């Protein structure tokens, strides 16, 4: 094998970023946040949350899918977050 494709190289957990896009008073968002906190806490991956009601661009893109989870800026899932699937996405 000449060289690893950049897509296959393992990145360290600190290089990853999970973003939870949520809105206030949303039970699904609370559920999603619990999963994100657990998985990111276990793996040492930083995460952030954004309030969709404070960002017009996010609102236009994701309003009907809240909560939305992004991994490294790309949409990973919406509505329900699967713990195993998120863990896999962060440890490939």
Buried (B, 14 or more C-beta within 10 A) or exposed (E): EEEEEEEEEEEEBEEBBBBBBBBEEBEBBEBBBEBBBBBBEEBEBEBEBBEBEEEEEBBEBBEEEBBBBBBEEEBBBBBEBBEEBBBEBBBE
